[in-house]
Amino acid sequence: MQAGFYTIMAAQFFSSLADNALLVAAIQMLRDLESPAWMTPSLKQVFVISYVLLAPVVGAFADSMPKGRVMLITNTIKFCGCSLMLFTVHPLAAYALVGLGAAAYSPAKYGILTELLPARQLVVANGWIEGTTVASIILGVVLGGLLISGPVASWLLAFDLPRIETGVDSPPEAAIAIIMGCYAIAALINWYIPDTGVDHRVASKNPVYLIRAFGHCCALLWRDKLGQISLATTTLFWGAGATLQFIVIDWAATHLCYNLSRASYLQGFVAIGIALGAAAAAWLISLRNAVNVLFLGALMGILVIGMIAVNTLTWALIIMTLIGFLAGFFVVPMNALLQHRGHVLMGAGHSIAVQNFNENIGVLVMLALYALIVHLGLSTNAAIIMFGLFVAGAMGLVMWRHRYNLAAGDLMHLVGGERAEPKAGHP
């Protein structure tokens, strides 16, 4: 791997770590405000809504300048959104601004991989970047839980600057002040991301053109026989992953009697599993054989249902690690395949914007369903069973579709940029 790849990975880790630590701090802030229960999953919804609404323009924005500069600009937006929570802005509104920065950050983060590395290294690169990203999601939740916990929060609140009134008076506010430092570290690393030398001129800045071009790119990827499979699976994965974050918090409360801080620590074992699964996938799975991992998605859904039988810490750690391992082994090859097909068909920034659009529609839909379950007062066990069956059933449909595509013709020639069709430049 080129040295620039590790710089990208480090910048992504700290930025994503801060995003997810901030989620826990915002949840605690909502609880301190005695907000309705449905607002908790809504935090994630306001975060990802920008991925959907801005999808037609963020791809063009990411392709319009060196992607290291894009990452610096958008990380600054995240920093500003985080800081607003310290100025009594409602957590939903502040976290929405962080989501706006994240929506524009993502096409640059993933798109630069296809500019920097050859296709044969994409699975290995994704094994690292996806493992780092997903691990930072879980470790960010762990960090957020640690920062709002009694001993750490008390120590942070006791710290005082001479003659300066910070206005930090509660555990979530103290956590947010530390999280802002994580964003600052990510911004510093952004300065050292290399320029790949790719031409950054965009065809048009006209919004109507961009929307039409984006619609064309969406249709192009969904019509592609491998693109549609990888896009469907990653859409399901991220929707399921976002929902699982909140399910684990509620499950830990009902099955293990854990508060928010302790429940967040549990998810660290998911991170360990994801890291192991991502490393195994990078070692064992090539881009050409990426579709061979589809069955693991269905297996993960079935394993999630097993959570309802767990009432001890030991088994909780085991099942969290196993779920993480299946998730890491499953998503890394699928993400690499999707990036490769998108890069070949339409260019890096546009393809990642299409991916984000679809994946975050999945997040919005699944979180809305979970918020409805919470609002209706269904039990945590019922929510887990419904969730697991949905994931397993959806993956069964994806596997059926892939077998149908195989029967219709040979797909393997689509994996390999040298033999793929030319990029689509205009709608």
NUPA-835035 format. One record per residue: residue number from 1; x, y, z of N, C-alpha, C in turn. Coordinates in steps of 0.001 Angstrom, whole numbers, plus 500000, padded with zeros to 6 digits. Example, Ala and Ser with C-alpha at 12.3 -4.5 7.8 and 13.67 -1.06 7.14 Angstrom:
2
pos;nu;nv;nw;cau;cav;caw;cu;cv;cw
1;513190;494310;507800;512300;495500;507800;513200;496700;507800
2;512850;497750;507080;513670;498940;507140;512900;500030;507870
***
This chain:
427
pos;nu;nv;nw;cau;cav;caw;cu;cv;cw
1;500833;498795;500000;500000;500000;500000;500871;501260;500000
2;500409;502280;499286;501108;503555;499303;500937;504233;500661
3;501907;505075;501010;501872;505737;502313;500621;506596;502465
4;500152;507210;501363;498960;508045;501427;497727;507305;501894
5;497682;506003;501627;496523;505209;502043;496397;505191;503560
6;497510;505081;504273;497464;505021;505728;497094;506387;506321
7;497447;507460;505616;497019;508787;506053;495508;508924;505942
8;494951;508437;504832;493497;508454;504636;492810;507655;505739
9;493364;506494;506024;492777;505608;507034;492778;506274;508410
10;493865;506952;508758;493945;507617;510062;492948;508770;510158
11;492844;509569;509094;491896;510686;509096;490470;510183;509234
12;490151;509130;508494;488812;508553;508560;488511;508011;509944
13;489485;507367;510565;489253;506772;511883;488848;507837;512895
14;489609;508927;512990;489324;509931;514015;488025;510685;513728
15;487731;510929;512451;486498;511631;512113;485277;510776;512430
16;485331;509490;512054;484211;508591;512332;484092;508294;513823
17;485225;508180;514506;485212;507978;515955;484445;509106;516636
18;484722;510340;516218;484050;511490;516805;482553;511485;516493
19;482181;511137;515241;480757;511082;514862;479966;510204;515822
20;480521;509047;516132;479773;508054;516889;479869;508255;518390
21;480974;508820;518865;481027;509222;520269;480013;510340;520519
22;479884;511222;519538;478918;512313;519648;477487;511787;519706
23;477217;510674;519016;475875;510082;519056;475493;509711;520492
24;476404;509086;521222;476120;508693;522612;475918;509926;523492
25;476776;510926;523308;476634;512157;524089;475297;512834;523800
26;474881;512808;522527;473605;513414;522160;472430;512632;522746
27;472548;511287;522768;471491;510474;523392;471345;510840;524867
28;472477;510971;525568;472422;511333;526982;471849;512731;527164
29;472193;513623;526248;471660;514989;526338;470143;514992;526171
30;469641;514153;525228;468192;514035;525046;467530;513496;526312
31;468179;512518;526953;467617;511963;528190;467615;512999;529302
32;468669;513812;529366;468705;514875;530373;467600;515897;530141
33;467238;516082;528862;466159;517014;528512;464784;516364;528650
34;464758;515068;529022;463517;514294;529160;462710;514303;527861
35;463422;514093;526759;462777;514050;525439;462043;512727;525256
36;461043;512669;524356;460326;511417;524090;461276;510329;523590
37;460914;509054;523841;461790;507930;523505;462056;507819;522008
38;461072;508231;521183;461253;508091;519736;462337;509012;519192
39;462728;510024;519949;463769;510944;519479;465150;510279;519435
40;465349;509213;520218;466663;508570;520255;467042;507986;518895
41;466229;507086;518293;466580;506646;516934;466494;507756;515905
42;465718;508803;516197;465625;509927;515256;466946;510675;515121
43;467819;510574;516130;469141;511187;516027;469882;510676;514790
44;469843;509364;514612;470518;508778;513458;469820;509165;512168
45;468507;509319;512216;467769;509704;511014;468152;511109;510546
46;468243;512069;511473;468605;513426;511062;470053;513475;510584
47;470877;512539;511086;472275;512482;510654;472367;512040;509196
48;471599;511026;508820;471742;510443;507486;470850;511091;506440
49;469924;511970;506850;469015;512564;505864;469786;513363;504811
50;470913;513955;505201;471715;514712;504232;472309;513803;503158
51;472622;512549;503527;473136;511594;502547;472135;511383;501417
52;470853;511439;501764;469796;511222;500768;469500;512506;499991
53;469291;513604;500721;468884;514849;500069;470001;515461;499218
54;471254;515316;499650;472370;515946;498942;473099;515000;497999
55;472600;513782;497853;473284;512791;497017;473561;513273;495591
56;472650;514015;494946;472943;514449;493567;474122;515405;493449
57;474466;516113;494538;475514;517135;494422;476830;516769;495107
58;476789;515903;496140;478025;515647;496878;479044;514868;496043
59;478559;514026;495125;479496;513309;494258;480256;514258;493358
60;479517;515201;492760;480167;516198;491909;481102;517078;492723
61;480705;517417;493954;481560;518216;494829;482854;517476;495149
62;482749;516176;495441;483938;515380;495758;484877;515257;494571
63;484316;515258;493360;485134;515123;492158;485651;516463;491630
64;485258;517578;492292;485580;518902;491755;486917;519451;492238
65;487527;518795;493230;488797;519270;493788;489529;518093;494410
66;490802;518253;494764;491510;517151;495433;490730;516667;496654
67;490625;515355;496797;489732;514810;497815;490237;515045;499235
68;491527;515238;499425;492027;515613;500740;491472;516959;501178
69;491346;517894;500220;490778;519213;500537;489291;519091;500859
70;488581;518234;500119;487166;517998;500396;486988;517464;501813
71;487842;516511;502206;487745;515928;503539;488016;516961;504625
72;488932;517895;504368;489234;518951;505341;488041;519889;505511
73;487440;520306;504388;486296;521227;504433;485126;520588;505181
74;484814;519352;504819;483648;518703;505410;483886;518321;506868
75;485127;518022;507235;485429;517746;508638;485245;519007;509483
76;485529;520163;508891;485305;521432;509590;483820;521659;509847
77;482977;521266;508889;481526;521370;509081;481092;520488;510245
78;481649;519281;510328;481336;518392;511450;481724;519044;512789
79;482910;519631;512815;483387;520290;514033;482411;521381;514478
80;481932;522163;513521;480990;523244;513839;479674;522684;514386
81;479170;521598;513760;477936;520989;514249;478090;520466;515667
82;479232;519858;515944;479510;519352;517294;479525;520496;518308
83;480193;521580;517953;480320;522702;518889;478976;523354;519202
84;478005;523268;518264;476699;523898;518491;475984;523305;519698
85;476258;522025;520002;475597;521408;521163;476024;522082;522467
86;477194;522717;522453;477644;523425;523659;476984;524801;523783
87;476263;525217;522727;475608;526528;522729;474094;526369;522753
88;473631;525334;523461;472215;525059;523724;471378;524834;522466
89;472012;524556;521327;471249;524151;520151;470738;522738;520387
90;469502;522452;519998;468915;521134;520243;469773;520043;519597
91;469987;518927;520298;470843;517859;519749;470441;517379;518360
92;469142;517328;518057;468708;516877;516734;469201;517830;515646
93;469103;519131;515904;469531;520119;514909;471049;520107;514745
94;471776;520046;515843;473244;520060;515779;473779;518805;515101
95;473192;517651;515443;473666;516400;514847;473312;516329;513370
96;472253;517025;512970;471908;517102;511550;473009;517825;510765
97;473591;518879;511352;474685;519588;510683;475923;518701;510578
98;476192;517917;511614;477298;516958;511540;477053;515968;510403
99;475801;515546;510257;475450;514636;509170;475644;515252;507805
100;475395;516553;507699;475627;517238;506422;477108;517159;506042
101;477986;517404;507012;479416;517290;506739;479813;515876;506390
102;479219;514901;507090;479546;513492;506831;479101;513075;505433
103;477951;513579;504977;477432;513216;503653;478389;513649;502548
104;478994;514826;502708;479941;515301;501703;481326;514693;501896
105;481622;514250;503117;482922;513642;503431;483054;512255;502796
106;481962;511505;502800;482016;510099;502415;482460;509844;500976
107;481923;510560;499963;482386;510296;498590;483883;510534;498411
108;484418;511523;499142;485862;511780;499052;486648;510674;499729
109;486166;510233;500883;486866;509199;501669;487001;507904;500874
110;485904;507452;500283;485943;506206;499530;486433;506401;498101
111;486079;507536;497503;486452;507768;496112;487945;507862;495897
112;488675;508363;496887;490121;508509;496718;490814;507144;496648
113;490185;506101;497183;490782;504766;497111;490913;504298;495671
114;489867;504535;494869;489907;504090;493481;490830;504957;492634
115;491124;506174;493092;492085;507031;492396;493524;506657;492756
116;493707;506216;493990;495056;505985;494505;495561;504573;494240
117;494629;503598;494190;495027;502189;494154;494488;501473;492919
118;495185;500442;492423;494670;499624;491321;493547;498717;491803
119;492737;498210;490846;491576;497391;491193;491959;496166;492007
120;493133;495574;491719;493524;494342;492404;493776;494552;493896
121;493959;495810;494328;494205;496084;495745;492962;496578;496481
122;491822;496663;495780;490645;497267;496387;490081;496441;497540
123;490072;495103;497415;489535;494298;498513;490418;494437;499748
124;491733;494384;499560;492648;494538;500691;492493;495936;501301
125;492424;496957;500440;492260;498324;500940;490959;498469;501708
126;489884;497864;501166;488602;497929;501865;488620;497118;503150
127;489413;496046;503168;489542;495293;504407;490075;496167;505530
128;490997;497063;505168;491545;497992;506159;490615;499174;506414
129;490183;499832;505349;489399;501058;505527;488032;500754;506111
130;487399;499636;505665;486080;499286;506190;486199;498762;507606
131;487239;497958;507850;487453;497497;509220;487705;498665;510155
132;488511;499620;509698;488784;500813;510500;487535;501647;510696
133;486749;501806;509622;485540;502624;509698;484515;502027;510645
134;484211;500745;510440;483196;500121;511280;483693;499997;512715
135;484978;499697;512893;485530;499645;514247;485444;501013;514918
136;485672;502078;514152;485575;503415;514733;484136;503744;515115
137;483172;503171;514376;481769;503360;514741;481501;502761;516116
138;481951;501521;516298;481702;500854;517570;482558;501448;518689
139;483844;501682;518394;484724;502252;519419;484299;503681;519772
140;483708;504386;518784;483175;505708;519075;482040;505633;520083
141;481183;504624;519934;480110;504414;520911;480704;504093;522284
142;481764;503263;522288;482437;502937;523550;483037;504193;524176
143;483705;505008;523371;484294;506246;523876;483224;507175;524433
144;482121;507308;523705;481035;508152;524193;480506;507668;525526
145;480350;506328;525647;479887;505773;526918;480871;506017;528044
146;482161;505918;527738;483188;506164;528755;483166;507620;529214
147;483004;508535;528260;483063;509959;528588;481873;510422;529418
148;480712;509762;529263;479546;510179;530053;479405;509368;531341
149;480297;508372;531533;480220;507558;532747;480581;508405;533970
150;480086;507974;535141;480246;508761;536357;481663;509195;536678
151;482624;508268;536817;483987;508671;537224;484661;509598;536220
152;484589;509261;534931;485251;510068;533916;484589;511431;533795
153;483245;511448;533771;482528;512720;533663;482832;513624;534853
154;482911;513048;536058;483218;513844;537256;484612;514458;537159
155;485569;513654;536648;486934;514163;536511;486988;515292;535482
156;486282;515118;534359;486283;516146;533319;485627;517433;533811
157;484527;517293;534560;483824;518481;535056;484610;519197;536146
158;485465;518433;536854;486288;519054;537904;487450;519847;537321
159;487814;519522;536064;488922;520235;535417;488478;521651;535066
160;489281;522628;535410;488894;524021;535191;490080;524814;534668
161;489794;525752;533779;490820;526641;533247;490813;527938;534051
162;491967;528402;534483;492018;529633;535291;491409;530821;534552
163;490495;531518;535227;489876;532767;534741;489076;532580;533449
164;488750;531361;533093;487950;531119;531880;486716;530317;532263
165;485547;530846;531921;484297;530143;532162;483943;529359;530898
166;484061;528036;530972;483859;527199;529780;482388;526970;529462
167;481509;527060;530461;480094;526765;530234;479790;525284;530147
168;480785;524441;530437;480598;522985;530405;480166;522551;531808
169;478880;522164;531953;478323;521916;533280;477687;520545;533441
170;477699;519700;532409;477053;518392;532494;477934;517341;531828
171;477736;516054;532161;478548;514990;531536;478516;514994;530009
172;477344;515118;529355;477390;515136;527882;478138;516341;527319
173;478060;517494;527992;478802;518667;527517;480302;518442;527650
174;480726;517816;528753;482150;517510;528924;482615;516537;527851
175;481773;515555;527527;482106;514594;526477;482254;515297;525131
176;481351;516224;524835;481387;516935;523559;482678;517743;523422
177;483141;518341;524509;484392;519113;524458;485567;518221;524056
178;485612;516985;524565;486674;516043;524187;486506;515595;522742
179;485257;515355;522332;484978;514897;520964;485406;515933;519935
180;485265;517200;520273;485739;518257;519370;487229;518123;519112
181;487982;517650;520116;489409;517407;519924;489672;516313;518901
182;488807;515285;518861;488952;514218;517861;488765;514774;516456
183;487770;515649;516290;487578;516279;514984;488789;517126;514595
184;489381;517806;515570;490564;518632;515290;491743;517767;514846
185;491912;516591;515468;492986;515673;515051;492757;515205;513621
186;491502;514855;513293;491182;514425;511926;491488;515527;510918
187;491153;516781;511269;491423;517900;510365;492915;518083;510135
188;493716;517908;511190;495168;518026;511058;495709;516963;510099
189;495210;515733;510219;495661;514654;509337;495235;514907;507895
190;494067;515529;507722;493576;515834;506371;494585;516646;505556
191;495368;517491;506223;496351;518329;505520;497385;517483;504782
192;497624;516262;505258;498704;515441;504707;498214;514368;503737
193;496926;514393;503374;496418;513454;502375;496939;513880;501005
194;497530;512966;500241;498162;513360;498974;497145;513668;497877
195;497559;514522;496945;496791;514775;495728;497137;513666;494737
196;496127;512952;494243;496366;511804;493367;496667;512209;491928
197;496522;513502;491603;496810;513955;490245;495684;513732;489257
198;494518;513279;489731;493373;513049;488845;492756;514382;488447
199;492274;514475;487198;491616;515679;486702;490340;515919;487504
200;490192;517105;488102;489062;517383;488970;488051;518343;488349
201;488028;518445;487060;487009;519277;486415;485685;518525;486363
202;484591;519216;486660;483262;518600;486604;482546;519074;485349
203;481655;518201;484836;480981;518508;483575;480074;519722;483687
204;479396;519897;484826;478468;521011;484990;478190;521229;486466
205;477884;522505;486813;477465;522826;488165;475974;523157;488228
206;475284;522963;487122;473845;523228;487052;473089;522182;487885
207;472259;522616;488877;471560;521648;489739;470660;520687;488962
208;469988;521188;487934;469103;520327;487143;469918;519237;486450
209;471044;519644;485886;471920;518658;485231;472407;517626;486239
210;472817;518098;487439;473353;517190;488444;472306;516171;488897
211;471056;516626;489056;469987;515711;489470;469720;514680;488378
212;469681;515136;487119;469463;514198;486019;470628;513222;485898
213;471843;513731;486052;473021;512862;485972;473025;511854;487105
214;472619;512305;488300;472578;511396;489440;471542;510296;489225
215;470375;510659;488712;469357;509659;488410;469855;508637;487399
216;470591;509132;486400;471174;508228;485400;472179;507274;486046
217;473016;507799;486951;474016;506960;487627;473344;505901;488505
218;472266;506294;489203;471531;505317;490025;470995;504177;489163
219;470354;504560;488055;469790;503538;487175;470882;502653;486597
220;472029;503243;486271;473143;502495;485687;473660;501433;486651
221;473792;501802;487915;474329;500861;488892;473310;499776;489244
222;472036;500148;489313;471020;499142;489617;470801;498185;488448
223;471071;498611;487214;470911;497709;486066;472101;496771;485919
224;473255;497172;486445;474445;496348;486331;474261;495075;487156
225;474562;493919;486588;474220;492648;487236;474990;492399;488534
226;476211;492892;488610;476958;492788;489861;476737;494014;490746
227;476563;495172;490107;476321;496392;490866;475060;496290;491705
228;473989;495735;491145;472722;495646;491873;472826;494720;493075
229;473613;493639;492960;473767;492709;494077;474561;493346;495203
230;475692;493954;494857;476524;494578;495892;475824;495785;496512
231;475069;496545;495712;474360;497711;496236;473233;497286;497172
232;472516;496240;496809;471437;495747;497669;471979;495255;499008
233;473107;494541;498970;473650;493979;500213;474238;495053;501122
234;474953;496017;500565;475506;497076;501422;474400;497983;501961
235;473340;498194;501162;472192;498966;501643;471566;498281;502851
236;471384;496968;502743;470821;496205;503855;471761;496224;505053
237;473061;496067;504799;474032;496008;505896;474032;497287;506718
238;474107;498437;506056;474201;499687;506804;472893;500039;507496
239;471764;499717;506863;470488;499917;507540;470384;499049;508779
240;470807;497791;508643;470778;496869;509775;471763;497293;510860
241;472965;497729;510458;473977;498131;511427;473549;499324;512260
242;472934;500327;511603;472482;501511;512328;471388;501153;513328
243;470476;500276;512916;469386;499864;513802;469910;499013;514949
244;470892;498158;514659;471440;497272;515682;472090;498052;516819
245;472655;499224;516514;473240;500047;517572;472224;500330;518671
246;471008;500683;518273;469970;501021;519253;469349;499772;519871
247;469246;498702;519079;468726;497446;519618;469629;496928;520735
248;470957;497000;520539;471896;496513;521550;471759;497310;522849
249;471557;498623;522730;471383;499454;523927;470149;499005;524708
250;469020;498785;524009;467792;498353;524679;467913;496912;525182
251;468558;496056;524395;468748;494653;524788;469621;494550;526042
252;470674;495334;526116;471550;495316;527292;470804;495782;528534
253;469879;496717;528355;469102;497205;529497;468134;496142;530008
254;467480;495404;529106;466461;494439;529519;467052;493087;529907
255;468123;492649;529250;468680;491320;529505;469837;491325;530502
256;470581;492440;530565;471757;492484;531435;471689;493581;532488
257;470605;494379;532445;470408;495490;533392;471549;496511;533304
258;471990;496811;532077;473065;497776;531856;472480;499150;531533
259;473138;500209;532054;472766;501562;531642;473422;501897;530301
260;473200;503114;529812;473713;503511;528499;475228;503406;528427
261;475914;503838;529484;477378;503817;529468;477907;502391;529370
262;477388;501472;530186;477871;500091;530169;477451;499376;528889
263;476267;499676;528373;475814;499051;527125;476729;499438;525967
264;477220;500653;525984;478100;501092;524909;479429;500330;524918
265;479887;499903;526112;481120;499127;526174;480966;497777;525464
266;479760;497193;525584;479509;495897;524946;479827;495927;523458
267;479541;497049;522830;479703;497123;521389;481173;497132;520971
268;482064;497304;521927;483483;497175;521618;483838;495780;521142
269;483098;494775;521635;483363;493405;521189;482848;493163;519775
270;481833;493915;519376;481433;493885;517972;482582;494417;517113
271;483251;495459;517612;484384;496038;516885;485506;495031;516720
272;485762;494252;517773;486809;493231;517676;486442;492209;516605
273;485188;491776;516605;484725;490825;515596;484807;491383;514199
274;484429;492647;514035;484488;493279;512715;485918;493343;512211
275;486833;493719;513088;488241;493798;512692;488758;492426;512252
276;488398;491382;513004;488826;490031;512640;488193;489587;511322
277;486914;489872;511162;486230;489489;509931;486754;490225;508720
278;487008;491528;508883;487548;492317;507778;488928;491824;507375
279;489776;491508;508377;491114;491001;508076;491044;489655;507375
280;490132;488781;507832;489980;487470;507201;489501;487605;505757
281;488560;488518;505521;488056;488720;504172;489146;489250;503245
282;489941;490201;503752;491025;490749;502938;492043;489674;502574
283;492233;488696;503462;493217;487635;503246;492675;486533;502329
284;491389;486214;502476;490833;485022;501839;489993;485284;500590
285;489411;486487;500452;488446;486740;499385;489027;487701;498356
286;488980;487303;497096;489405;488190;496013;488188;488934;495462
287;488442;489969;494685;487353;490737;494095;486477;489844;493215
288;487093;488932;492496;486350;488053;491591;485407;487109;492344
289;485782;486771;493595;484979;485828;494373;484148;486507;495456
290;483962;487827;495357;483286;488585;496409;481869;488085;496671
291;481154;487665;495616;479757;487250;495799;479626;485959;496595
292;480723;485256;496830;480653;484005;497585;480302;484211;499058
293;480339;485447;499539;480072;485694;500956;478612;486059;501223
294;477759;486035;500203;476372;486480;500373;475645;485723;501483
295;475887;484419;501600;475153;483628;502588;475439;484077;504017
296;476586;484733;504239;476930;485177;505590;475978;486258;506092
297;475403;487029;505162;474423;488038;505554;473186;487406;506160
298;472696;486311;505537;471546;485596;506093;471894;484962;507435
299;473096;484414;507532;473540;483792;508786;473620;484822;509906
300;474045;486040;509582;474127;487091;510588;472742;487419;511140
301;471727;487472;510256;470365;487733;510709;469865;486666;511669
302;470166;485409;511361;469755;484304;512229;470472;484383;513580
303;471766;484737;513551;472537;484831;514793;472004;485945;515692
304;471552;487040;515097;471004;488146;515886;469815;487673;516715
305;468978;486801;516142;467818;486290;516881;468268;485564;518141
306;469465;484951;518104;469982;484261;519273;470232;485169;520459
307;470242;486485;520247;470435;487418;521352;469355;487289;522421
308;468145;486857;522020;467034;486819;522984;467259;485752;524060
309;468142;484772;523791;468407;483706;524763;469578;484032;525678
310;470209;485172;525493;471420;485526;526250;471059;486355;527471
311;471545;485915;528640;471298;486646;529882;472552;486793;530732
312;473700;486344;530228;474951;486468;530978;475964;487251;530171
313;476899;487868;530858;477899;488703;530211;478785;487886;529275
314;479172;486681;529699;480070;485857;528880;479457;485574;527512
315;478209;485092;527520;477552;484789;526246;477254;486057;525450
316;477006;487158;526138;476788;488427;525441;478037;488825;524650
317;479215;488673;525281;480456;489023;524595;480720;488090;523422
318;480388;486808;523588;480603;485845;522507;479721;486174;521306
319;478440;486414;521550;477530;486643;520427;477808;487989;519761
320;478203;489003;520542;478560;490286;519940;479780;490135;519019
321;480762;489361;519463;481972;489151;518662;481654;488387;517381
322;480810;487360;517489;480448;486568;516306;479658;487402;515295
323;478729;488206;515774;477973;489078;514872;478926;490038;514167
324;479868;490598;514908;480846;491498;514312;481704;490800;513276
325;482136;489574;513559;482970;488832;512607;482227;488593;511300
326;480985;488135;511378;480198;487902;510159;479992;489208;509393
327;479737;490289;510123;479523;491582;509469;480775;492038;508730
328;481935;491945;509374;483181;492367;508740;483538;491519;507537
329;483386;490204;507663;483727;489293;506560;482768;489469;505391
330;481549;489854;505686;480503;489986;504679;480599;491302;503902
331;480771;492411;504627;480629;493715;503978;481869;494147;503202
332;483057;493708;503614;484277;494178;502955;484334;493776;501482
333;484137;492496;501122;484150;492150;499695;483019;492814;498912
334;481837;492928;499540;480713;493558;498856;480982;495035;498581
335;481587;495703;499544;481895;497119;499366;482959;497318;498293
336;483963;496443;498275;485012;496535;497259;484437;496301;495865
337;483544;495319;495739;482926;495040;494446;482081;496215;493985
338;481329;496802;494912;480488;497948;494565;481331;499144;494146
339;482416;499401;494869;483294;500515;494493;483904;500294;493114
340;484317;499064;492851;484933;498772;491555;483947;498960;490414
341;482737;498418;490556;481747;498562;489482;481348;500022;489313
342;481190;500746;490425;480825;502148;490330;481912;502984;489686
343;483171;502708;490028;484293;503459;489462;484386;503232;487957
344;484167;501984;487523;484233;501658;486103;483083;502310;485346
345;481897;502341;485932;480705;502805;485229;480564;504325;485198
346;480974;505016;486282;480631;506441;486345;481653;507319;487043
347;482700;506799;487638;483670;507614;488355;483491;507498;489854
348;484568;507765;490576;484623;507472;492011;483606;508268;492828
349;483637;509596;492723;482765;510424;493562;481297;510156;493314
350;480895;510074;492029;479499;509827;491697;479031;508467;492201
351;479879;507456;492062;479464;506113;492477;479280;506031;493983
352;480147;506696;494748;480008;506668;496198;478768;507443;496625
353;478437;508534;495914;477221;509285;496221;475983;508418;495983
354;475977;507645;494902;474871;506719;494640;474789;505681;495744
355;475933;505156;496135;475981;504162;497206;475427;504756;498498
356;475876;505948;498870;475399;506582;500093;473902;506854;500044
357;473412;507299;498895;471982;507581;498731;471155;506343;499051
358;471510;505228;498438;470743;504001;498635;470925;503436;500034
359;472166;503424;500525;472410;502854;501845;471711;503650;502939
360;471656;504957;502793;471048;505755;503848;469533;505827;503739
361;468985;505554;502567;467546;505304;502506;467228;504053;503328
362;468098;503033;503194;467940;501835;504016;468007;502152;505497
363;468954;503013;505898;469074;503413;507303;467808;504132;507770
364;467319;505091;506967;466127;505855;507339;464912;504955;507496
365;464730;504027;506554;463563;503145;506597;463617;502228;507810
366;464784;501601;508036;464878;500648;509141;464811;501342;510499
367;465383;502542;510613;465275;503271;511880;463852;503764;512111
368;463161;504134;511032;461763;504554;511168;460906;503393;511666
369;461161;502212;511136;460424;501033;511594;460725;500732;513057
370;462005;500878;513441;462362;500627;514838;461745;501680;515763
371;461748;502945;515319;461121;504002;516120;459621;503714;516295
372;458988;503173;515241;457571;502809;515329;457370;501674;516334
373;458274;500688;516318;458194;499579;517275;458308;500101;518707
374;459250;501026;518933;459428;501617;520262;458175;502389;520660
375;457625;503162;519709;456435;503967;519982;455235;503084;520318
376;455127;501927;519650;453998;501022;519896;454162;500216;521172
377;455360;500265;521765;455584;499585;523029;455851;498097;522924
378;456259;497602;521735;456595;496187;521599;457864;495875;522384
379;458000;494643;522812;459148;494255;523638;460439;494239;522824
380;461548;494313;523541;462853;494246;522882;463037;492912;522176
381;462591;491810;522792;462708;490495;522170;461932;490428;520857
382;460738;491000;520837;459945;491018;519603;460665;491812;518519
383;461262;492943;518908;462004;493760;517933;463197;492990;517373
384;463911;492245;518242;465080;491480;517797;464667;490387;516818
385;463585;489669;517123;463122;488595;516236;462702;489161;514882
386;461951;490247;514884;461515;490865;513630;462718;491342;512817
387;463678;491934;513500;464874;492437;512839;465671;491306;512204
388;465927;490238;512977;466705;489115;512461;466044;488433;511283
389;464726;488219;511359;464009;487586;510259;464024;488455;509008
390;463917;489757;509202;463949;490660;508046;465296;490598;507341
391;466388;490647;508113;467728;490604;507514;467949;489280;506782
392;467619;488161;507443;467816;486852;506822;466955;486704;505573
393;465698;487139;505640;464806;487030;504481;465253;487899;503315
394;465672;489131;503617;466136;490031;502556;467375;489475;501871
395;468292;488911;502654;469493;488322;502051;469150;487090;501216
396;468120;486342;501624;467670;485218;500810;467196;485685;499443
397;466485;486810;499405;466021;487359;498122;467205;487817;497265
398;468222;488419;497890;469397;488857;497136;470127;487658;496529
399;470266;486584;497298;470933;485385;496782;470141;484765;495630
400;468818;484789;495746;467983;484290;494642;468201;485123;493383
401;468267;486457;493549;468473;487342;492399;469830;487090;491751
402;470845;486846;492560;472171;486580;492000;472176;485275;491207
403;471517;484252;491715;471432;482995;490962;470698;483202;489635
404;469688;484052;489654;468961;484381;488423;469890;485065;487415
405;470699;486003;487913;471641;486688;487031;472681;485729;486467
406;473148;484800;487290;474105;483815;486815;473507;482959;485707
407;472248;482576;485875;471595;481752;484866;471421;482506;483558
408;471329;483832;483647;471112;484637;482453;472391;484875;481660
409;473557;484655;482252;474813;484876;481528;476000;484972;482455
410;477199;484862;481890;478438;484901;482662;478689;486306;483193
411;478960;486422;484508;479186;487729;485120;480647;488021;485389
412;481491;487021;485359;482852;487202;485839;483661;488182;484997
413;483292;488362;483730;484038;489313;482909;483815;490749;483364
414;482786;490974;484209;482522;492324;484708;483502;492729;485806
415;484186;491757;486409;485136;492072;487480;486520;492213;486873
416;486931;493441;486688;488229;493725;486076;488107;494931;485178
417;488718;496045;485612;488544;497301;484892;488990;497246;483455
418;489976;496369;483130;490506;496379;481792;489523;495822;480770
419;488486;495083;481230;487559;494485;480306;486149;495037;480478
420;485988;496007;481391;484657;496534;481650;484297;497594;480634
421;483004;497885;480591;482521;498898;479658;483022;500263;480040
422;483076;501239;479137;483560;502563;479451;482659;503315;480403
423;483228;504310;481056;482460;505101;482011;481373;505893;481306
424;480293;506118;482033;479207;506942;481509;479464;508381;481919
425;479543;509259;480969;479854;510636;481288;478651;511537;481347
426;477584;511213;480596;476408;512085;480557;475149;511264;480650
427;474083;511819;481176;472819;511116;481242;472207;511000;479872
***
